[in-house]
Amino acid sequence: MDINHEYAAHQSALMQASSAVSADHRQHQLAKASRIAGRIGAFQHELGAAAACAWNAAHLAAAVPSAR
């Protein structure tokens, strides 16, 4: 896994979500960011990295619908 590519893809998805013109597009981008966060967390967990917990929390937090 190219972890820098995954970090960049995650950031890009979040930026696209923040500038989305529709709720559907925003939700699609947030779901994409969540999937990427899950992959990053799993990869870091396999390496024993402490940061894996933060990525897993980001992935799980995205699964909870926002109150917006």
Chimera marker file (.cmm) of the C-alpha trace (Angstrom):
<marker_set name="trace">
<marker id="1" x="0.000" y="0.000" z="0.000" r="1" g="1" b="0" radius="0.5"/>
<marker id="2" x="1.219" y="3.482" z="-0.845" r="1" g="1" b="0" radius="0.5"/>
<marker id="3" x="0.237" y="5.159" z="2.417" r="1" g="1" b="0" radius="0.5"/>
<marker id="4" x="0.947" y="8.675" z="1.106" r="1" g="1" b="0" radius="0.5"/>
<marker id="5" x="-1.416" y="8.041" z="-1.793" r="1" g="1" b="0" radius="0.5"/>
<marker id="6" x="-4.099" y="6.910" z="0.647" r="1" g="1" b="0" radius="0.5"/>
<marker id="7" x="-3.573" y="9.972" z="2.865" r="1" g="1" b="0" radius="0.5"/>
<marker id="8" x="-3.908" y="12.233" z="-0.193" r="1" g="1" b="0" radius="0.5"/>
<marker id="9" x="-7.023" y="10.394" z="-1.399" r="1" g="1" b="0" radius="0.5"/>
<marker id="10" x="-8.593" y="10.725" z="2.053" r="1" g="1" b="0" radius="0.5"/>
<marker id="11" x="-7.866" y="14.443" z="2.201" r="1" g="1" b="0" radius="0.5"/>
<marker id="12" x="-9.190" y="14.922" z="-1.333" r="1" g="1" b="0" radius="0.5"/>
<marker id="13" x="-12.444" y="13.126" z="-0.505" r="1" g="1" b="0" radius="0.5"/>
<marker id="14" x="-12.935" y="15.304" z="2.578" r="1" g="1" b="0" radius="0.5"/>
<marker id="15" x="-12.257" y="18.484" z="0.605" r="1" g="1" b="0" radius="0.5"/>
<marker id="16" x="-14.701" y="17.401" z="-2.110" r="1" g="1" b="0" radius="0.5"/>
<marker id="17" x="-17.300" y="16.655" z="0.559" r="1" g="1" b="0" radius="0.5"/>
<marker id="18" x="-16.878" y="20.096" z="2.093" r="1" g="1" b="0" radius="0.5"/>
<marker id="19" x="-17.426" y="21.803" z="-1.253" r="1" g="1" b="0" radius="0.5"/>
<marker id="20" x="-20.209" y="19.508" z="-2.481" r="1" g="1" b="0" radius="0.5"/>
<marker id="21" x="-23.210" y="21.230" z="-4.016" r="1" g="1" b="0" radius="0.5"/>
<marker id="22" x="-25.647" y="18.459" z="-3.123" r="1" g="1" b="0" radius="0.5"/>
<marker id="23" x="-26.255" y="16.328" z="-0.064" r="1" g="1" b="0" radius="0.5"/>
<marker id="24" x="-25.908" y="13.165" z="-2.162" r="1" g="1" b="0" radius="0.5"/>
<marker id="25" x="-22.480" y="14.152" z="-3.456" r="1" g="1" b="0" radius="0.5"/>
<marker id="26" x="-21.382" y="15.158" z="0.048" r="1" g="1" b="0" radius="0.5"/>
<marker id="27" x="-22.524" y="11.820" z="1.457" r="1" g="1" b="0" radius="0.5"/>
<marker id="28" x="-20.798" y="9.921" z="-1.369" r="1" g="1" b="0" radius="0.5"/>
<marker id="29" x="-17.498" y="11.693" z="-0.680" r="1" g="1" b="0" radius="0.5"/>
<marker id="30" x="-17.778" y="11.169" z="3.077" r="1" g="1" b="0" radius="0.5"/>
<marker id="31" x="-18.437" y="7.464" z="2.505" r="1" g="1" b="0" radius="0.5"/>
<marker id="32" x="-15.383" y="7.342" z="0.238" r="1" g="1" b="0" radius="0.5"/>
<marker id="33" x="-13.267" y="9.057" z="2.919" r="1" g="1" b="0" radius="0.5"/>
<marker id="34" x="-14.568" y="6.568" z="5.484" r="1" g="1" b="0" radius="0.5"/>
<marker id="35" x="-13.574" y="3.583" z="3.334" r="1" g="1" b="0" radius="0.5"/>
<marker id="36" x="-10.102" y="5.058" z="2.848" r="1" g="1" b="0" radius="0.5"/>
<marker id="37" x="-9.764" y="5.712" z="6.592" r="1" g="1" b="0" radius="0.5"/>
<marker id="38" x="-10.678" y="2.086" z="7.202" r="1" g="1" b="0" radius="0.5"/>
<marker id="39" x="-7.943" y="0.902" z="4.832" r="1" g="1" b="0" radius="0.5"/>
<marker id="40" x="-5.388" y="3.230" z="6.437" r="1" g="1" b="0" radius="0.5"/>
<marker id="41" x="-6.359" y="2.060" z="9.916" r="1" g="1" b="0" radius="0.5"/>
<marker id="42" x="-6.150" y="-1.612" z="8.951" r="1" g="1" b="0" radius="0.5"/>
<marker id="43" x="-2.760" y="-1.119" z="7.314" r="1" g="1" b="0" radius="0.5"/>
<marker id="44" x="-1.377" y="0.751" z="10.319" r="1" g="1" b="0" radius="0.5"/>
<marker id="45" x="-2.856" y="-1.815" z="12.693" r="1" g="1" b="0" radius="0.5"/>
<marker id="46" x="-1.011" y="-4.574" z="10.832" r="1" g="1" b="0" radius="0.5"/>
<marker id="47" x="2.200" y="-2.602" z="11.359" r="1" g="1" b="0" radius="0.5"/>
<marker id="48" x="1.442" y="-2.060" z="15.048" r="1" g="1" b="0" radius="0.5"/>
<marker id="49" x="1.290" y="1.718" z="14.590" r="1" g="1" b="0" radius="0.5"/>
<marker id="50" x="-0.317" y="3.698" z="17.407" r="1" g="1" b="0" radius="0.5"/>
<marker id="51" x="-1.982" y="6.003" z="14.864" r="1" g="1" b="0" radius="0.5"/>
<marker id="52" x="-4.192" y="3.117" z="13.735" r="1" g="1" b="0" radius="0.5"/>
<marker id="53" x="-6.616" y="3.876" z="16.570" r="1" g="1" b="0" radius="0.5"/>
<marker id="54" x="-7.209" y="7.401" z="15.275" r="1" g="1" b="0" radius="0.5"/>
<marker id="55" x="-7.914" y="6.200" z="11.731" r="1" g="1" b="0" radius="0.5"/>
<marker id="56" x="-10.284" y="3.532" z="13.005" r="1" g="1" b="0" radius="0.5"/>
<marker id="57" x="-12.094" y="6.174" z="15.064" r="1" g="1" b="0" radius="0.5"/>
<marker id="58" x="-12.374" y="8.382" z="11.949" r="1" g="1" b="0" radius="0.5"/>
<marker id="59" x="-13.785" y="5.459" z="9.999" r="1" g="1" b="0" radius="0.5"/>
<marker id="60" x="-16.333" y="4.623" z="12.695" r="1" g="1" b="0" radius="0.5"/>
<marker id="61" x="-17.328" y="8.263" z="13.249" r="1" g="1" b="0" radius="0.5"/>
<marker id="62" x="-18.133" y="8.600" z="9.561" r="1" g="1" b="0" radius="0.5"/>
<marker id="63" x="-20.547" y="5.690" z="9.845" r="1" g="1" b="0" radius="0.5"/>
<marker id="64" x="-22.734" y="7.676" z="12.253" r="1" g="1" b="0" radius="0.5"/>
<marker id="65" x="-25.171" y="9.908" z="10.343" r="1" g="1" b="0" radius="0.5"/>
<marker id="66" x="-24.704" y="13.592" z="11.048" r="1" g="1" b="0" radius="0.5"/>
<marker id="67" x="-27.497" y="15.676" z="12.492" r="1" g="1" b="0" radius="0.5"/>
<marker id="68" x="-27.208" y="18.268" z="9.714" r="1" g="1" b="0" radius="0.5"/>
<link id1="1" id2="2" r="1" g="1" b="0" radius="0.2"/>
<link id1="2" id2="3" r="1" g="1" b="0" radius="0.2"/>
<link id1="3" id2="4" r="1" g="1" b="0" radius="0.2"/>
<link id1="4" id2="5" r="1" g="1" b="0" radius="0.2"/>
<link id1="5" id2="6" r="1" g="1" b="0" radius="0.2"/>
<link id1="6" id2="7" r="1" g="1" b="0" radius="0.2"/>
<link id1="7" id2="8" r="1" g="1" b="0" radius="0.2"/>
<link id1="8" id2="9" r="1" g="1" b="0" radius="0.2"/>
<link id1="9" id2="10" r="1" g="1" b="0" radius="0.2"/>
<link id1="10" id2="11" r="1" g="1" b="0" radius="0.2"/>
<link id1="11" id2="12" r="1" g="1" b="0" radius="0.2"/>
<link id1="12" id2="13" r="1" g="1" b="0" radius="0.2"/>
<link id1="13" id2="14" r="1" g="1" b="0" radius="0.2"/>
<link id1="14" id2="15" r="1" g="1" b="0" radius="0.2"/>
<link id1="15" id2="16" r="1" g="1" b="0" radius="0.2"/>
<link id1="16" id2="17" r="1" g="1" b="0" radius="0.2"/>
<link id1="17" id2="18" r="1" g="1" b="0" radius="0.2"/>
<link id1="18" id2="19" r="1" g="1" b="0" radius="0.2"/>
<link id1="19" id2="20" r="1" g="1" b="0" radius="0.2"/>
<link id1="20" id2="21" r="1" g="1" b="0" radius="0.2"/>
<link id1="21" id2="22" r="1" g="1" b="0" radius="0.2"/>
<link id1="22" id2="23" r="1" g="1" b="0" radius="0.2"/>
<link id1="23" id2="24" r="1" g="1" b="0" radius="0.2"/>
<link id1="24" id2="25" r="1" g="1" b="0" radius="0.2"/>
<link id1="25" id2="26" r="1" g="1" b="0" radius="0.2"/>
<link id1="26" id2="27" r="1" g="1" b="0" radius="0.2"/>
<link id1="27" id2="28" r="1" g="1" b="0" radius="0.2"/>
<link id1="28" id2="29" r="1" g="1" b="0" radius="0.2"/>
<link id1="29" id2="30" r="1" g="1" b="0" radius="0.2"/>
<link id1="30" id2="31" r="1" g="1" b="0" radius="0.2"/>
<link id1="31" id2="32" r="1" g="1" b="0" radius="0.2"/>
<link id1="32" id2="33" r="1" g="1" b="0" radius="0.2"/>
<link id1="33" id2="34" r="1" g="1" b="0" radius="0.2"/>
<link id1="34" id2="35" r="1" g="1" b="0" radius="0.2"/>
<link id1="35" id2="36" r="1" g="1" b="0" radius="0.2"/>
<link id1="36" id2="37" r="1" g="1" b="0" radius="0.2"/>
<link id1="37" id2="38" r="1" g="1" b="0" radius="0.2"/>
<link id1="38" id2="39" r="1" g="1" b="0" radius="0.2"/>
<link id1="39" id2="40" r="1" g="1" b="0" radius="0.2"/>
<link id1="40" id2="41" r="1" g="1" b="0" radius="0.2"/>
<link id1="41" id2="42" r="1" g="1" b="0" radius="0.2"/>
<link id1="42" id2="43" r="1" g="1" b="0" radius="0.2"/>
<link id1="43" id2="44" r="1" g="1" b="0" radius="0.2"/>
<link id1="44" id2="45" r="1" g="1" b="0" radius="0.2"/>
<link id1="45" id2="46" r="1" g="1" b="0" radius="0.2"/>
<link id1="46" id2="47" r="1" g="1" b="0" radius="0.2"/>
<link id1="47" id2="48" r="1" g="1" b="0" radius="0.2"/>
<link id1="48" id2="49" r="1" g="1" b="0" radius="0.2"/>
<link id1="49" id2="50" r="1" g="1" b="0" radius="0.2"/>
<link id1="50" id2="51" r="1" g="1" b="0" radius="0.2"/>
<link id1="51" id2="52" r="1" g="1" b="0" radius="0.2"/>
<link id1="52" id2="53" r="1" g="1" b="0" radius="0.2"/>
<link id1="53" id2="54" r="1" g="1" b="0" radius="0.2"/>
<link id1="54" id2="55" r="1" g="1" b="0" radius="0.2"/>
<link id1="55" id2="56" r="1" g="1" b="0" radius="0.2"/>
<link id1="56" id2="57" r="1" g="1" b="0" radius="0.2"/>
<link id1="57" id2="58" r="1" g="1" b="0" radius="0.2"/>
<link id1="58" id2="59" r="1" g="1" b="0" radius="0.2"/>
<link id1="59" id2="60" r="1" g="1" b="0" radius="0.2"/>
<link id1="60" id2="61" r="1" g="1" b="0" radius="0.2"/>
<link id1="61" id2="62" r="1" g="1" b="0" radius="0.2"/>
<link id1="62" id2="63" r="1" g="1" b="0" radius="0.2"/>
<link id1="63" id2="64" r="1" g="1" b="0" radius="0.2"/>
<link id1="64" id2="65" r="1" g="1" b="0" radius="0.2"/>
<link id1="65" id2="66" r="1" g="1" b="0" radius="0.2"/>
<link id1="66" id2="67" r="1" g="1" b="0" radius="0.2"/>
<link id1="67" id2="68" r="1" g="1" b="0" radius="0.2"/>
</marker_set>
